Amino acid sequence: MHIFLRVPALKALLSLTLLVVTATAGHAQLGVGRPMGRSIVDGIIAKVDNQIVLKSDLEGIYGQELARAEGKPLPPDTKCKILQSLALNKLLLAKAETDSVVVEESQVKSELDRRMGYFVQQIGSEQKLEEYYGKPLKQIKDELRTQVKEQLIQQKMQDQIAGKVSVTPREVRQYFNRMPKDSLPYYSSEVEVGQIVKVAQVNNKVKQATQAKLNELRARIVGGEDFATLAKQYSQDPGSAVEGGYLGFFKRRELVPEYEAAALRLEPGGISPVVESQFGFHVIQLIERKGDSYSTRHILLKPETGTTDTNEASLQLTKLRRQIMADSLTFAKAAKDNSDDKLTSGNGGLLQNRRDASTYLPLDQLDPAIFFTIDTMKVGSISPPLPYRTEDGKDAVRILYLKSNSPPHQANLNDDYQKIAAAALNQKKNKALDAWFALNRGTVFLEVDPEYAGCQLLNSIN
Protein backbone atom coordinates (compact mmCIF):
# COMPACT_ATOMS: atom_id res chain seq x y z
CA MET A 1 0.00 0.00 0.00
CA HIS A 2 1.41 3.38 -0.99
CA ILE A 3 1.38 6.32 1.40
CA PHE A 4 0.80 9.28 -0.92
CA LEU A 5 1.63 12.06 1.45
CA ARG A 6 -0.53 15.05 2.17
CA VAL A 7 0.03 17.99 4.48
CA PRO A 8 -0.60 16.54 7.97
CA ALA A 9 -3.38 17.63 10.27
CA LEU A 10 -2.48 20.82 12.05
CA LYS A 11 -2.27 19.29 15.53
CA ALA A 12 0.30 16.78 14.32
CA LEU A 13 2.08 19.46 12.32
CA LEU A 14 2.33 21.86 15.25
CA SER A 15 3.31 19.26 17.83
CA LEU A 16 5.91 17.48 15.76
CA THR A 17 7.24 19.51 12.88
CA LEU A 18 8.78 22.75 11.73
CA LEU A 19 9.01 23.68 8.09
CA VAL A 20 12.59 24.29 7.01
CA VAL A 21 14.29 24.83 3.67
CA THR A 22 17.45 22.89 2.94
CA ALA A 23 19.43 23.86 -0.14
CA THR A 24 21.36 21.04 -1.80
CA ALA A 25 23.33 21.43 -5.01
CA GLY A 26 21.59 24.73 -5.61
CA HIS A 27 18.14 23.15 -5.49
CA ALA A 28 15.90 24.14 -2.59
CA GLN A 29 13.74 21.38 -1.16
CA LEU A 30 11.11 21.79 1.50
CA GLY A 31 11.65 19.30 4.32
CA VAL A 32 10.07 18.47 7.63
CA GLY A 33 12.02 19.50 10.69
CA ARG A 34 11.53 20.01 14.40
CA PRO A 35 10.22 22.75 16.66
CA MET A 36 12.70 25.44 17.65
CA GLY A 37 15.40 24.36 20.06
CA ARG A 38 15.82 20.81 18.72
CA SER A 39 18.00 19.58 15.89
CA ILE A 40 19.06 16.35 14.21
CA VAL A 41 21.73 15.69 11.63
CA ASP A 42 20.05 15.98 8.24
CA GLY A 43 21.13 14.64 4.91
CA ILE A 44 20.05 13.12 1.60
CA ILE A 45 18.91 9.50 1.94
CA ALA A 46 17.55 8.99 -1.57
CA LYS A 47 17.83 10.55 -5.02
CA VAL A 48 15.35 10.09 -7.86
CA ASP A 49 16.83 11.91 -10.85
CA ASN A 50 17.22 15.51 -9.57
CA GLN A 51 14.66 14.99 -6.78
CA ILE A 52 15.93 14.30 -3.27
CA VAL A 53 14.56 12.76 -0.07
CA LEU A 54 15.92 14.13 3.19
CA LYS A 55 16.36 12.20 6.42
CA SER A 56 14.25 14.84 8.15
CA ASP A 57 11.41 14.10 5.69
CA LEU A 58 11.33 10.49 6.83
CA GLU A 59 11.82 11.19 10.54
CA GLY A 60 9.12 13.87 10.61
CA ILE A 61 6.51 11.55 9.10
CA TYR A 62 7.65 8.67 11.32
CA GLY A 63 7.10 10.93 14.33
CA GLN A 64 3.55 11.63 13.17
CA GLU A 65 2.88 7.90 12.83
CA LEU A 66 4.19 7.38 16.39
CA ALA A 67 1.82 10.06 17.65
CA ARG A 68 -1.14 8.45 15.88
CA ALA A 69 -0.23 5.05 17.35
CA GLU A 70 -0.78 6.50 20.86
CA GLY A 71 1.86 4.34 22.52
CA LYS A 72 1.31 1.18 20.48
CA PRO A 73 4.42 -0.19 18.70
CA LEU A 74 4.70 0.47 14.98
CA PRO A 75 5.45 -2.34 12.52
CA PRO A 76 9.22 -2.80 12.08
CA ASP A 77 9.04 -1.92 8.38
CA THR A 78 7.27 1.43 8.94
CA LYS A 79 10.31 3.54 8.04
CA CYS A 80 10.87 1.48 4.91
CA LYS A 81 7.27 2.01 3.82
CA ILE A 82 7.56 5.75 4.44
CA LEU A 83 10.82 5.90 2.48
CA GLN A 84 9.23 3.98 -0.37
CA SER A 85 6.31 6.38 -0.50
CA LEU A 86 8.65 9.39 -0.43
CA ALA A 87 10.74 7.89 -3.22
CA LEU A 88 7.67 7.07 -5.30
CA ASN A 89 6.34 10.60 -4.87
CA LYS A 90 9.69 11.91 -6.11
CA LEU A 91 9.36 9.59 -9.10
CA LEU A 92 6.01 11.22 -9.86
CA LEU A 93 7.71 14.63 -9.74
CA ALA A 94 10.59 13.47 -11.93
CA LYS A 95 8.22 12.10 -14.57
CA ALA A 96 6.02 15.20 -14.33
CA GLU A 97 9.06 17.31 -15.17
CA THR A 98 9.90 15.07 -18.13
CA ASP A 99 6.30 15.09 -19.36
CA SER A 100 5.89 18.87 -18.77
CA VAL A 101 3.06 18.36 -16.29
CA VAL A 102 2.49 21.64 -14.41
CA VAL A 103 -0.09 23.24 -12.13
CA GLU A 104 -1.32 26.81 -12.38
CA GLU A 105 0.24 29.23 -9.91
CA SER A 106 -3.25 30.46 -9.06
CA GLN A 107 -4.09 26.91 -7.90
CA VAL A 108 -0.93 26.82 -5.77
CA LYS A 109 -1.76 30.18 -4.23
CA SER A 110 -5.36 29.17 -3.55
CA GLU A 111 -4.34 25.90 -1.87
CA LEU A 112 -1.56 27.63 0.08
CA ASP A 113 -3.96 30.32 1.32
CA ARG A 114 -6.48 27.64 2.29
CA ARG A 115 -3.96 25.68 4.33
CA MET A 116 -2.48 28.75 5.99
CA GLY A 117 -5.98 29.96 6.84
CA TYR A 118 -6.74 26.59 8.40
CA PHE A 119 -3.49 26.61 10.41
CA VAL A 120 -4.15 30.13 11.69
CA GLN A 121 -7.76 29.27 12.55
CA GLN A 122 -6.73 26.19 14.52
CA ILE A 123 -3.86 27.75 16.49
CA GLY A 124 -5.76 30.97 17.20
CA SER A 125 -3.99 33.78 15.35
CA GLU A 126 -1.21 34.64 12.92
CA GLN A 127 0.87 35.91 15.83
CA LYS A 128 0.61 32.57 17.65
CA LEU A 129 1.64 30.71 14.49
CA GLU A 130 4.67 32.99 14.12
CA GLU A 131 5.57 32.52 17.78
CA TYR A 132 5.41 28.75 17.48
CA TYR A 133 7.64 28.62 14.42
CA GLY A 134 9.88 31.50 15.47
CA LYS A 135 9.64 33.17 12.07
CA PRO A 136 7.39 35.63 10.18
CA LEU A 137 4.22 34.38 8.51
CA LYS A 138 5.61 35.26 5.08
CA GLN A 139 8.65 33.04 5.65
CA ILE A 140 6.48 30.14 6.82
CA LYS A 141 4.30 30.58 3.74
CA ASP A 142 7.26 30.84 1.36
CA GLU A 143 8.77 27.64 2.79
CA LEU A 144 5.46 25.78 2.50
CA ARG A 145 4.90 26.90 -1.11
CA THR A 146 7.32 24.36 -2.63
CA GLN A 147 5.72 21.50 -0.70
CA VAL A 148 2.22 22.54 -1.74
CA LYS A 149 3.22 22.85 -5.39
CA GLU A 150 4.91 19.44 -5.38
CA GLN A 151 1.87 17.81 -3.78
CA LEU A 152 -0.46 19.33 -6.37
CA ILE A 153 1.78 18.06 -9.18
CA GLN A 154 1.92 14.60 -7.57
CA GLN A 155 -1.87 14.57 -7.31
CA LYS A 156 -2.21 15.60 -10.94
CA MET A 157 0.13 12.77 -11.97
CA GLN A 158 -1.82 10.28 -9.85
CA ASP A 159 -5.06 11.45 -11.44
CA GLN A 160 -3.61 10.95 -14.92
CA ILE A 161 -2.43 7.45 -14.01
CA ALA A 162 -5.36 6.13 -11.97
CA GLY A 163 -8.07 8.79 -12.15
CA LYS A 164 -10.38 6.70 -14.37
CA VAL A 165 -10.15 3.55 -12.23
CA SER A 166 -13.48 2.48 -10.74
CA VAL A 167 -14.93 -0.47 -8.78
CA THR A 168 -18.14 -2.45 -9.30
CA PRO A 169 -20.49 -3.49 -6.47
CA ARG A 170 -19.23 -7.06 -6.94
CA GLU A 171 -15.62 -5.94 -6.42
CA VAL A 172 -16.64 -4.07 -3.27
CA ARG A 173 -18.31 -7.20 -1.85
CA GLN A 174 -15.28 -9.32 -2.74
CA TYR A 175 -12.98 -6.83 -1.04
CA PHE A 176 -15.09 -6.86 2.12
CA ASN A 177 -15.39 -10.66 2.19
CA ARG A 178 -11.60 -10.99 2.03
CA MET A 179 -11.21 -8.89 5.18
CA PRO A 180 -10.53 -11.02 8.31
CA LYS A 181 -13.67 -10.94 10.44
CA ASP A 182 -11.68 -10.45 13.63
CA SER A 183 -10.04 -7.31 12.27
CA LEU A 184 -13.02 -5.44 10.83
CA PRO A 185 -12.78 -1.74 11.75
CA TYR A 186 -14.95 -0.37 14.54
CA TYR A 187 -16.49 3.00 13.74
CA SER A 188 -17.34 5.59 16.37
CA SER A 189 -20.38 7.86 16.06
CA GLU A 190 -20.40 9.43 12.60
CA VAL A 191 -22.52 11.99 10.81
CA GLU A 192 -23.11 13.11 7.24
CA VAL A 193 -23.36 16.87 7.00
CA GLY A 194 -24.15 19.00 3.96
CA GLN A 195 -23.72 22.71 3.46
CA ILE A 196 -24.79 25.38 1.01
CA VAL A 197 -22.52 28.41 1.10
CA LYS A 198 -23.19 31.87 -0.28
CA VAL A 199 -20.24 34.23 -0.32
CA ALA A 200 -21.19 37.83 0.39
CA GLN A 201 -20.88 39.68 -2.92
CA VAL A 202 -19.30 43.10 -2.69
CA ASN A 203 -21.71 45.78 -3.87
CA ASN A 204 -20.76 48.04 -6.76
CA LYS A 205 -20.41 51.13 -4.58
CA VAL A 206 -17.66 49.48 -2.48
CA LYS A 207 -15.93 48.13 -5.59
CA GLN A 208 -15.94 51.56 -7.20
CA ALA A 209 -14.49 53.10 -4.04
CA THR A 210 -11.70 50.50 -4.01
CA GLN A 211 -10.90 51.15 -7.66
CA ALA A 212 -10.87 54.90 -7.03
CA LYS A 213 -8.41 54.50 -4.14
CA LEU A 214 -6.16 52.32 -6.28
CA ASN A 215 -6.32 54.83 -9.14
CA GLU A 216 -5.15 57.50 -6.68
CA LEU A 217 -2.17 55.34 -5.74
CA ARG A 218 -1.43 54.74 -9.42
CA ALA A 219 -1.48 58.49 -10.07
CA ARG A 220 1.01 59.02 -7.24
CA ILE A 221 3.33 56.40 -8.74
CA VAL A 222 3.09 57.92 -12.23
CA GLY A 223 3.73 61.28 -10.57
CA GLY A 224 7.07 60.06 -9.23
CA GLU A 225 6.42 58.33 -5.89
CA ASP A 226 8.13 55.00 -5.26
CA PHE A 227 6.01 51.96 -6.15
CA ALA A 228 7.66 49.72 -3.53
CA THR A 229 7.13 52.24 -0.73
CA LEU A 230 3.43 52.59 -1.52
CA ALA A 231 3.07 48.79 -1.84
CA LYS A 232 4.53 48.30 1.65
CA GLN A 233 2.13 50.88 3.02
CA TYR A 234 -1.12 50.00 1.23
CA SER A 235 -1.03 46.57 -0.45
CA GLN A 236 -3.30 43.93 1.08
CA ASP A 237 -1.27 41.03 -0.24
CA PRO A 238 0.67 40.09 2.93
CA GLY A 239 3.00 37.81 1.03
CA SER A 240 4.41 40.52 -1.22
CA ALA A 241 3.67 43.79 0.57
CA VAL A 242 6.71 43.47 2.85
CA GLU A 243 8.82 43.05 -0.31
CA GLY A 244 7.47 46.23 -1.85
CA GLY A 245 4.90 44.27 -3.83
CA TYR A 246 7.57 42.13 -5.54
CA LEU A 247 6.27 38.74 -6.72
CA GLY A 248 9.40 37.46 -8.43
CA PHE A 249 9.61 35.55 -11.72
CA PHE A 250 6.76 33.47 -13.11
CA LYS A 251 6.30 31.64 -16.40
CA ARG A 252 3.33 32.18 -18.68
CA ARG A 253 0.06 30.66 -17.44
CA GLU A 254 1.30 30.46 -13.84
CA LEU A 255 -0.57 33.57 -12.68
CA VAL A 256 -4.29 34.31 -13.10
CA PRO A 257 -5.10 35.31 -16.70
CA GLU A 258 -6.22 38.89 -15.93
CA TYR A 259 -2.98 39.65 -14.07
CA GLU A 260 -0.73 38.04 -16.66
CA ALA A 261 -2.44 39.71 -19.62
CA ALA A 262 -2.09 43.15 -18.04
CA ALA A 263 1.55 42.56 -17.06
CA LEU A 264 2.63 41.30 -20.47
CA ARG A 265 1.12 44.30 -22.24
CA LEU A 266 3.65 46.51 -20.42
CA GLU A 267 7.19 47.48 -21.21
CA PRO A 268 9.73 47.03 -18.36
CA GLY A 269 9.07 49.78 -15.82
CA GLY A 270 5.53 50.36 -17.12
CA ILE A 271 2.51 50.69 -14.83
CA SER A 272 -0.79 48.99 -15.66
CA PRO A 273 -4.25 50.47 -15.25
CA VAL A 274 -6.34 49.02 -12.41
CA VAL A 275 -6.95 45.30 -13.06
CA GLU A 276 -9.58 43.12 -11.41
CA SER A 277 -9.00 39.42 -10.62
CA GLN A 278 -10.47 36.85 -8.25
CA PHE A 279 -8.16 38.21 -5.54
CA GLY A 280 -9.23 41.86 -5.78
CA PHE A 281 -7.90 44.89 -7.68
CA HIS A 282 -4.27 45.31 -8.77
CA VAL A 283 -1.92 47.95 -10.09
CA ILE A 284 1.02 46.15 -11.70
CA GLN A 285 4.56 47.13 -12.62
CA LEU A 286 6.50 44.95 -15.06
CA ILE A 287 10.10 44.76 -13.91
CA GLU A 288 11.87 42.39 -16.29
CA ARG A 289 11.37 39.72 -18.95
CA LYS A 290 13.63 36.68 -19.32
CA GLY A 291 12.61 34.39 -22.16
CA ASP A 292 9.27 32.85 -21.22
CA SER A 293 9.39 34.31 -17.68
CA TYR A 294 8.69 37.74 -16.29
CA SER A 295 8.89 39.51 -12.94
CA THR A 296 6.42 42.02 -11.52
CA ARG A 297 5.40 43.90 -8.44
CA HIS A 298 1.85 44.90 -7.55
CA ILE A 299 -0.40 46.69 -5.11
CA LEU A 300 -3.50 44.68 -4.20
CA LEU A 301 -6.65 46.15 -2.63
CA LYS A 302 -9.58 43.94 -1.63
CA PRO A 303 -13.10 45.40 -1.46
CA GLU A 304 -14.63 44.66 1.92
CA THR A 305 -18.05 43.14 2.31
CA GLY A 306 -20.51 44.79 4.68
CA THR A 307 -23.60 43.92 6.67
CA THR A 308 -25.82 44.66 3.68
CA ASP A 309 -23.92 42.20 1.48
CA THR A 310 -24.10 39.46 4.13
CA ASN A 311 -27.80 40.07 4.60
CA GLU A 312 -28.41 39.56 0.89
CA ALA A 313 -26.61 36.21 1.00
CA SER A 314 -28.65 35.25 4.06
CA LEU A 315 -31.91 36.08 2.28
CA GLN A 316 -30.95 33.86 -0.65
CA LEU A 317 -30.27 30.93 1.68
CA THR A 318 -33.50 31.51 3.62
CA LYS A 319 -35.44 31.20 0.37
CA LEU A 320 -33.58 28.01 -0.59
CA ARG A 321 -34.19 26.52 2.87
CA ARG A 322 -37.93 27.10 2.57
CA GLN A 323 -38.03 25.41 -0.83
CA ILE A 324 -36.11 22.38 0.45
CA MET A 325 -38.27 22.05 3.56
CA ALA A 326 -41.38 22.28 1.39
CA ASP A 327 -40.04 19.36 -0.71
CA SER A 328 -40.05 21.46 -3.87
CA LEU A 329 -36.25 21.16 -4.12
CA THR A 330 -33.73 18.61 -2.83
CA PHE A 331 -30.78 19.72 -0.77
CA ALA A 332 -28.37 18.06 -3.22
CA LYS A 333 -29.90 19.91 -6.20
CA ALA A 334 -29.90 23.21 -4.31
CA ALA A 335 -26.24 22.76 -3.37
CA LYS A 336 -25.19 21.84 -6.90
CA ASP A 337 -26.93 24.83 -8.46
CA ASN A 338 -26.41 27.49 -5.79
CA SER A 339 -23.51 26.80 -3.42
CA ASP A 340 -20.38 28.93 -3.80
CA ASP A 341 -18.29 26.18 -2.19
CA LYS A 342 -17.07 24.27 -5.24
CA LEU A 343 -15.45 21.54 -3.12
CA THR A 344 -18.84 20.36 -1.86
CA SER A 345 -21.38 21.60 -4.41
CA GLY A 346 -20.62 18.78 -6.85
CA ASN A 347 -21.11 16.28 -4.02
CA GLY A 348 -24.63 17.37 -3.19
CA GLY A 349 -23.22 19.77 -0.61
CA LEU A 350 -21.89 16.93 1.57
CA LEU A 351 -18.63 17.50 3.41
CA GLN A 352 -15.94 14.89 2.78
CA ASN A 353 -13.72 13.11 5.26
CA ARG A 354 -10.23 14.12 4.16
CA ARG A 355 -8.75 10.88 5.45
CA ASP A 356 -10.76 8.47 3.27
CA ALA A 357 -12.78 10.77 0.96
CA SER A 358 -16.07 9.37 2.31
CA THR A 359 -18.95 11.57 3.49
CA TYR A 360 -18.92 10.07 7.00
CA LEU A 361 -17.35 12.38 9.59
CA PRO A 362 -16.38 11.15 13.07
CA LEU A 363 -18.42 13.15 15.57
CA ASP A 364 -15.43 13.74 17.84
CA GLN A 365 -13.41 15.22 14.96
CA LEU A 366 -15.95 17.75 13.69
CA ASP A 367 -15.23 21.44 13.45
CA PRO A 368 -16.67 22.88 16.70
CA ALA A 369 -18.76 25.38 14.70
CA ILE A 370 -20.47 22.45 12.95
CA PHE A 371 -20.66 20.21 16.03
CA PHE A 372 -22.44 22.73 18.22
CA THR A 373 -24.92 23.47 15.42
CA ILE A 374 -25.90 19.89 14.54
CA ASP A 375 -25.77 18.71 18.17
CA THR A 376 -29.36 19.85 18.65
CA MET A 377 -30.59 19.00 15.14
CA LYS A 378 -32.64 15.98 14.07
CA VAL A 379 -31.64 13.90 11.06
CA GLY A 380 -33.11 15.51 7.94
CA SER A 381 -33.30 19.01 9.39
CA ILE A 382 -31.63 22.15 8.05
CA SER A 383 -30.18 24.99 10.10
CA PRO A 384 -31.10 28.64 9.54
CA PRO A 385 -28.45 30.76 7.75
CA LEU A 386 -25.28 31.02 9.82
CA PRO A 387 -22.34 33.42 9.48
CA TYR A 388 -19.32 31.70 8.00
CA ARG A 389 -15.81 32.57 6.88
CA THR A 390 -14.45 30.55 3.98
CA GLU A 391 -11.05 28.91 4.17
CA ASP A 392 -9.62 31.66 1.96
CA GLY A 393 -10.95 34.33 4.34
CA LYS A 394 -14.11 35.54 2.58
CA ASP A 395 -17.24 36.60 4.49
CA ALA A 396 -20.09 34.20 3.77
CA VAL A 397 -23.28 32.61 5.09
CA ARG A 398 -24.22 28.92 5.05
CA ILE A 399 -26.98 26.50 5.96
CA LEU A 400 -26.15 23.06 7.37
CA TYR A 401 -28.04 19.83 6.65
CA LEU A 402 -27.80 16.77 8.91
CA LYS A 403 -28.26 13.85 6.53
CA SER A 404 -27.43 10.98 8.88
CA ASN A 405 -26.20 10.20 12.38
CA SER A 406 -24.94 6.66 12.98
CA PRO A 407 -24.17 5.07 16.38
CA PRO A 408 -20.85 3.28 17.06
CA HIS A 409 -20.68 -0.08 15.24
CA GLN A 410 -18.47 -2.67 13.56
CA ALA A 411 -18.05 -2.26 9.81
CA ASN A 412 -20.69 -3.90 7.62
CA LEU A 413 -21.76 -3.58 3.99
CA ASN A 414 -25.20 -2.19 4.77
CA ASP A 415 -24.10 0.78 6.88
CA ASP A 416 -20.59 1.36 5.55
CA TYR A 417 -20.78 0.55 1.85
CA GLN A 418 -19.40 3.95 0.83
CA LYS A 419 -16.34 3.65 3.06
CA ILE A 420 -15.67 0.05 2.05
CA ALA A 421 -16.06 1.01 -1.62
CA ALA A 422 -13.57 3.85 -1.11
CA ALA A 423 -11.06 1.41 0.42
CA ALA A 424 -11.58 -1.06 -2.43
CA LEU A 425 -11.13 1.73 -4.97
CA ASN A 426 -7.95 2.90 -3.24
CA GLN A 427 -6.54 -0.63 -3.41
CA LYS A 428 -7.36 -0.88 -7.12
CA LYS A 429 -5.80 2.53 -7.80
CA ASN A 430 -2.66 1.43 -5.95
CA LYS A 431 -2.44 -1.56 -8.30
CA ALA A 432 -2.69 0.79 -11.28
CA LEU A 433 0.05 2.92 -9.78
CA ASP A 434 2.17 -0.19 -9.16
CA ALA A 435 1.89 -1.04 -12.83
CA TRP A 436 2.91 2.51 -13.76
CA PHE A 437 5.92 2.39 -11.43
CA ALA A 438 6.97 -0.98 -12.88
CA LEU A 439 6.77 0.51 -16.36
CA ASN A 440 8.70 3.67 -15.48
CA ARG A 441 11.18 2.58 -12.80
CA GLY A 442 13.92 1.99 -15.35
CA THR A 443 13.60 5.48 -16.85
CA VAL A 444 15.03 7.35 -13.83
CA PHE A 445 18.22 7.30 -11.78
CA LEU A 446 17.60 5.98 -8.25
CA GLU A 447 20.16 5.99 -5.44
CA VAL A 448 19.44 5.05 -1.81
CA ASP A 449 21.71 5.64 1.19
CA PRO A 450 23.37 2.39 2.35
CA GLU A 451 21.80 2.91 5.80
CA TYR A 452 18.45 2.01 4.21
CA ALA A 453 19.68 -0.80 1.95
CA GLY A 454 17.71 -3.26 4.09
CA CYS A 455 14.42 -1.75 2.94
CA GLN A 456 13.46 -4.56 0.59
CA LEU A 457 10.35 -2.69 -0.52
CA LEU A 458 12.58 -0.21 -2.32
CA ASN A 459 13.85 -2.99 -4.56
CA SER A 460 10.52 -2.87 -6.39
CA ILE A 461 11.51 0.43 -7.99
CA ASN A 462 15.25 -0.21 -8.18
Order of alpha helices (4+ residues) and beta strands (2+ residues): alpha-beta-beta-beta-beta-alpha-alpha-alpha-alpha-alpha-alpha-beta-beta-alpha-alpha-alpha-beta-alpha-beta-beta-beta-alpha-alpha-alpha-beta-alpha-beta-beta-beta-alpha-beta
